[in-house]
């Protein structure tokens, strides 16, 4: 019984170490090939801005990246065009 548990423990440790080594090797290959291939770049998103609550879904969204709409002189901030379209202001 004890021997079986010991074998299981050793197998788990071995598999964990093997996964770590493979992950390191794959990251090295990715870094080596990343310079030669043109990978698509993510668009830059402003990180700043005050947080406002979306009145439709309740998500907090940065004013710098939000979709906004003015109704009767008041500005509302939305996380998506779908939430903006659902809004009944």
C-alpha positions in Angstrom: 0.0 0.0 0.0 2.7 2.4 1.0 4.8 1.5 -2.0 1.9 2.3 -4.4 1.4 5.7 -2.8 5.1 6.4 -3.1 5.1 5.5 -6.8 2.1 7.7 -7.4 3.8 10.6 -5.6 7.0 10.2 -7.6 5.0 10.0 -10.9 3.2 13.3 -10.1 6.5 15.0 -9.3 8.1 13.7 -12.5 5.2 14.8 -14.6 5.2 18.3 -13.0 9.0 18.7 -13.7 8.6 17.4 -17.2 5.8 19.9 -17.9 7.9 22.7 -16.5 10.9 21.8 -18.7 8.7 21.5 -21.8 7.1 24.9 -21.0 10.5 26.6 -20.7 11.7 25.1 -24.0 8.5 26.1 -25.8 8.8 29.7 -24.5 12.4 29.8 -25.8 11.2 28.6 -29.3 8.4 31.2 -29.3 10.8 34.0 -28.4 13.3 32.9 -31.1 10.6 32.7 -33.8 8.7 35.8 -32.7 11.3 38.2 -34.1 11.3 36.6 -37.5 7.5 36.3 -38.0 5.3 39.3 -38.0 2.8 38.7 -35.2 -0.3 40.8 -35.2 0.0 43.6 -32.7 -2.8 44.4 -30.2 -4.1 48.0 -30.5 -3.0 50.2 -27.7 -5.7 51.0 -25.2 -5.4 53.9 -22.8 -4.9 52.6 -19.3 -6.1 55.7 -17.5 -9.4 57.3 -16.8 -12.1 57.5 -14.2 -14.3 54.4 -13.7 -18.0 54.8 -14.3 -20.7 52.2 -13.9 -22.6 51.0 -17.0 -26.3 51.7 -16.3 -27.4 48.6 -18.3 -25.2 45.7 -17.2 -23.5 47.3 -14.1 -19.9 46.8 -15.4 -17.4 49.4 -14.3 -15.7 50.9 -17.4 -12.9 53.4 -17.8 -14.1 56.8 -19.2 -11.1 56.7 -21.6 -12.2 53.5 -23.3 -16.0 53.6 -22.9 -18.8 54.4 -25.3 -20.7 57.4 -24.0 -24.1 58.9 -24.8 -25.5 62.2 -23.7 -29.2 62.3 -22.7 -30.8 65.6 -21.4 -27.4 67.0 -20.7 -26.2 64.0 -18.7 -23.4 61.7 -19.9 -23.8 58.0 -19.6 -20.9 55.5 -20.1 -21.3 52.1 -21.6 -19.1 49.0 -21.9 -20.3 48.1 -25.4 -22.5 49.4 -28.2 -25.1 46.7 -27.3 -25.5 48.1 -23.8 -25.8 51.6 -25.3 -28.5 50.5 -27.7 -30.4 48.7 -24.8 -30.4 51.9 -22.7 -33.7 53.7 -22.2 -32.7 57.1 -21.1 
